[in-house]
């Protein structure tokens, strides 16, 4: 090859290398793509019952909530009670109303199918149905919320303003405090109760308490009796409600009237096991005429 031919060949090689270098740099600027097969996850499934502490006299609402994690969509939900299919749904939530059931353990199950080729997710939960004529077994341990009401970490509000604890029982303003030697609407007596009164003369007014609970134990549930003080100017009605701030859609509530009896409020907290949670107690009034001296008797978390 002549000298001029070698010069032209060398220039061509350098030109090709320059083009390749630009191409490589351009590739480096592109986002990296990882090749491989993504394994679809199984659906997240939760099984709940209402009431949370059923008896042989109760009819029970069973609910399965499923969230698809495979991005292919849910296909079918099957709800089982004692290994028998009782309800099939195409969407979440899937609910079934059954009972009353005999005393003893009740096995709940859910088979949730998505549009992948995976086997259905199967989960089970045991619920004890008790005979109300027999004394309920005492829990192994409890977290009493009554003394925590005055803890500096517990926050009280009427929905707009923070409320002091212990508040003054005067005027039309909302307050929260302890009431000692309390006479209750069922004409029983309690040594100490948590008294919450929303603003008077305002329908929908609330008193809200937020309790900081660390490391919620497994198999925990909230339990309290709720109602009103014995009084001459009778309260029309109020809603007592409890939930965890993380998910206010999962709650227990009781609409209470001044009817001479106390009501029991129970919420299953098993889904929050091991977590630090903000546990909320709320009273909301439904009329705007009477004084709502709403009381919580022995509010606690037990397991």
N, C-alpha and C positions, 0 to 999 in steps of 0.2 A: 504494500500500500504506500502511496506517495505521502510526503510530509503534509501536503494540504489536505489529503484524504483523512489522515490521522487526526488533524486538527478539527475537521468537520465531525468525525465520529466522536471525539472527546467532548465537543460542544453539545452534541445530541445526548450523550449519556448524562452530562451535567444538567441539561434541560429536563430530562425525564426524572432525574433524582429530585430536582427542585419541585416538580409537579407532585411527585410522590410524597415529599416532605410536607407540602401544603395539605395534601389529602389526609396524611396521618395526623397533622395538627387539628384538622377539621373533625376527624373522628374522635380525637381526644376531647374536643369541646362538647360532643354529644353526651347526653346522659347515659350512664351505664345501664345495661339491661342484663338482668340475671336470668339465665335460662333454667328451666326445670319445671316440674309439675307442682302446682300449689295444691296442697291437701285441704279440702274443705273441712271446716270445723262442724262439730255436731251442734244442734240448736241449744240455746240456753233455755232451760225449762224450770218453772216454779209451780209447785202444787200447794194450794191453800184451802182451808176449810173455814166456814162460818156457821155457827159460832166456833171460836177457837178451842173452847173447852166443852164439847158436846155431852149431853146426857141422853139417857134412854127415852126422854120425853121430847127431844129436839128433832126437828127436821134439819138437814144439813145441806148447805150449798158447797159443792166441790168445784174448784176453779183451777184450770191449768192455763198458765201464761207462758207462751213460747216466743222467743226471738230468734230469727234465722241468722246464723253466722256464716253460712256457706255462700250467701249472695245469690242463691238459686231460688229462694222462696220456699215457704212452707207448703206442704202438700196435703197433710192430713194429721189430725190429732185424735188419739183414742184415749178416753178416760176409763180407768178400771177401778172397781171397788171389790176388794177381796178376790182379785184375779178374774173378775167377770167384766166384760165390756158393757158399760152403761151409757156411753155417749160418744159420738163421732162428730168431729167438726172439721171444716175446711179452713177456718181462720182462727186466730187467737184474739181474745181469750175464749176458752171452751169451758162451759159451766153445766153442772148437773145438780138437780135438786132431788134429794132422796131421804129416806128414813121415815120414822125413827128406827134406830138400830139397837140390837141387844147389847147388854153390858159386855165390855171386853175390848180387846184390840181390834182396830179396823185398819185394813191395809189399803192404801191408795196408790194408784199407779198411773203412769202416763207414757204412751208410746207416740213419739213425734217424728213424722216423716218429712224430709225435705226432698228436693228434686234431684239430689245426687244419688249415686248407687250405694251410698252407705247404708248400713243396717239402721233401723230406727233407734233413736235415743230412748232408753228405758230408765225411768226413775221411780222410786217408791218412797212412801212416807207412812209411818205408823201413827195412828191417833187412838187414844184411849177413850172409849165411851163409858161414862160412869153412871151409876145409879144415884140420882139426886137424894134418895132417902138415906143413903149411907154417907158418913162423914168423908169429905174429900181428904186425900192423903196430904200431909204437910210437905211442902217443898224442902229440899235439902238446904238451900241457902236463899237469901233474899238481899236485894238492894232497896232499902227504904228511901223513898223519894221525899217523904215528909221533912226529915231534917235537912235534906239537900235544898229545900225551897229557899232557905236563907243563906245558902252558900254563895260567896261572891262570884263564883263562876256561873251561877244560874241567872238567866236574864228574864225579866218580866216586862211585858209591854201591853198596851191596849191597842196595838196595831199602828199607832202614830207616835206615841210618846213612851219612853221608858217609865216603868213604875217602880217605886221604892218598895223594899220589903224590910220591915213590916209597915204596911200602909195604914193610914188613918181611916177609920170607918165613919166618914162624915161627908156631907154634901152630895152632889150628883156625880162626882168624879169616880173613875174606876179605882179599885184598890185590890190588893191581895195581902193576906195576913194569916196568922194562926188564930183560930178561935178555940179557947179552952172551955171545958165543961159545956160542950155544945149540945143543945136539945135539937134533935133531928125531926124531920117531917113525919117519920114513922113512929114518933113519940118514944124513940130510944135515946140513949145518952152516949156521947163519945167524949173521952177525956181530952182529945186534941184532934182537930180537923184542919184541912187547908181550905180557907174561905176565899173565893174569888168572886168579885162583883164587877161586871162591866158597867160602863157609863149608863146612868139612868136616863130614861126618856129618849133613847136612841135605838131603834130596831137594827139588829145586825151588829151591835157593838160586841167587842170581844175582850177577853183577858187571856194572854198567851204566856206560858212559861217554857223556857228552853233549858233543858238539863244536859250537862256535859257528862256522858257516861263512857268510861274508858274500858276497852276490852270486853265487850258484851259477851257473856258466857254462852255456851252452846245450850240449846233447848230452853232458852230464856223466853219468858212471856210477861207482859205487863198485866197487872190486875188491880182493880180498885172498885169500891162502891161509890156511887155518885148520886146526888140528889140535892135537897135544899134544907136550910134550917127551918125549924118550926117557927112560924110567924103568923101574925094576924092578917097582914096585907099579902095575900097569897100570890106567888109567882105564877105566871101563866105557863111558860115553857122555856127551855134552854137546851142547846145541843152541847153535849160533852164529846170531845174528840181527842184521840191520841194517835201519833204517828212519829216516824223518824224523818228528820229534815231531808235526808238523802233521797227519799221517795215519798212525798206527801200523798201520792195516789194509793199507797198501801196503808190503810188506816182502819181503826175501829171507832165507831161513834154510837152514841145513845141519845135519843130524843127523850128528854125527861119532863114530866109534868108534876105539878104539886098535887100528888094523888095519895099521899100517906104511905108511900113505900120508897125504898131505895132500889137503885138498879145496879147491876154488876157490869163492868166494862173490862173486856179482855182482849189483848192483842198478842198474837204469836210473833216473836222476834227472832225465830230460828235463822231466818235468811241473813241476819246481820251478825252471826256468830263470829267472835274474834275481832270485830271492828270497834273503832272509837266512833260513837254516834252522838248526835244532838237529838235528844228525845223531847217531844213537844206535848204539853198538856194545853188544851184550848177549851174555853167556854164561850159560846156565842148565843146571844139572846135572840128570841124570835118575836118578841113584842116590845113595845116601847112605853108601857104604862107602869108596870110594877117594879119593885126592887128585886133584883135577882141575886139572892144570897145563896150562891151555888157552892156546894162543898164536895171535896174529895176526901173520902175516908180510907185511910191506910193505902195510899197509892204506892205501888212497889213493883220491882222486877224480880221475878223468882225463877228458880231452875232446880 
